[in-house]
Amino acid sequence: MTKTTYIGIADCYGIESFMPLAEGNVTMLSVRANANAHRHAVVYMAKVTQAQIDQINNLMSKGKYDLALKYIKRNVKDISVPRGRTKSWNLIPNPDLDPWG
């Protein structure tokens, strides 16, 4: 079973982005996540199978960003988040965490 590394941003509302890891997108996403720290935004990397990619994309296409994040957390075994962001990762998804929501 082949796995591909995907990267994205997750926050209190769920998955904001989910894309194949490519040169340059780590820095871009880190800047965006840091700008949204009030929503507990976290850059994550996940090694996923094609079936998992399809399921996550399906949930996201239906606007079910929170369910996409819950799916990743339950079903993807190889996930990494930056050091110091584990607490936020463990708190999301939870829209009540948005101070301006």
MOGISUL-V612791 format. One record per residue. N is the residue number from 1. RES is the residue in three letters. PHI is phi as a letter, one per 30 degrees, with the letter a starting at -180 (none if undefined). D_LAST is the distance of its C-alpha to the last C-alpha in whole Angstrom. Layout:
BEGIN
n-><N & N>
res-><RES & RES>
phi-><PHI & PHI>
d_last-><D_LAST & D_LAST>
END
This chain:
BEGIN
n-><1 & 2 & 3 & 4 & 5 & 6 & 7 & 8 & 9 & 10 & 11 & 12 & 13 & 14 & 15 & 16 & 17 & 18 & 19 & 20 & 21 & 22 & 23 & 24 & 25 & 26 & 27 & 28 & 29 & 30 & 31 & 32 & 33 & 34 & 35 & 36 & 37 & 38 & 39 & 40 & 41 & 42 & 43 & 44 & 45 & 46 & 47 & 48 & 49 & 50 & 51 & 52 & 53 & 54 & 55 & 56 & 57 & 58 & 59 & 60 & 61 & 62 & 63 & 64 & 65 & 66 & 67 & 68 & 69 & 70 & 71 & 72 & 73 & 74 & 75 & 76 & 77 & 78 & 79 & 80 & 81 & 82 & 83 & 84 & 85 & 86 & 87 & 88 & 89 & 90 & 91 & 92 & 93 & 94 & 95 & 96 & 97 & 98 & 99 & 100 & 101>
res-><MET & THR & LYS & THR & THR & TYR & ILE & GLY & ILE & ALA & ASP & CYS & TYR & GLY & ILE & GLU & SER & PHE & MET & PRO & LEU & ALA & GLU & GLY & ASN & VAL & THR & MET & LEU & SER & VAL & ARG & ALA & ASN & ALA & ASN & ALA & HIS & ARG & HIS & ALA & VAL & VAL & TYR & MET & ALA & LYS & VAL & THR & GLN & ALA & GLN & ILE & ASP & GLN & ILE & ASN & ASN & LEU & MET & SER & LYS & GLY & LYS & TYR & ASP & LEU & ALA & LEU & LYS & TYR & ILE & LYS & ARG & ASN & VAL & LYS & ASP & ILE & SER & VAL & PRO & ARG & GLY & ARG & THR & LYS & SER & TRP & ASN & LEU & ILE & PRO & ASN & PRO & ASP & LEU & ASP & PRO & TRP & GLY>
phi-><none & d & c & c & d & c & b & a & c & b & b & d & c & k & d & c & b & a & b & d & d & b & e & j & d & d & d & e & d & d & d & d & d & d & d & c & e & d & c & h & d & b & d & b & b & b & c & b & d & d & d & d & e & d & d & d & d & d & d & d & d & c & i & c & d & d & d & d & d & d & d & e & d & d & c & c & d & c & b & b & b & d & e & i & c & d & d & d & e & d & d & c & d & a & d & d & d & d & d & c & d>
d_last-><40 & 39 & 36 & 34 & 31 & 28 & 25 & 22 & 18 & 16 & 13 & 10 & 10 & 14 & 16 & 16 & 19 & 23 & 26 & 30 & 30 & 32 & 33 & 30 & 27 & 27 & 27 & 24 & 22 & 22 & 21 & 18 & 17 & 18 & 16 & 13 & 14 & 10 & 9 & 13 & 14 & 18 & 21 & 23 & 26 & 28 & 31 & 31 & 34 & 34 & 33 & 30 & 29 & 30 & 28 & 25 & 25 & 26 & 22 & 20 & 22 & 21 & 18 & 18 & 16 & 15 & 19 & 20 & 19 & 20 & 23 & 24 & 23 & 26 & 28 & 29 & 31 & 31 & 27 & 27 & 24 & 25 & 26 & 24 & 21 & 22 & 20 & 17 & 19 & 19 & 16 & 14 & 13 & 11 & 7 & 7 & 8 & 5 & 6 & 4 & 0>
END
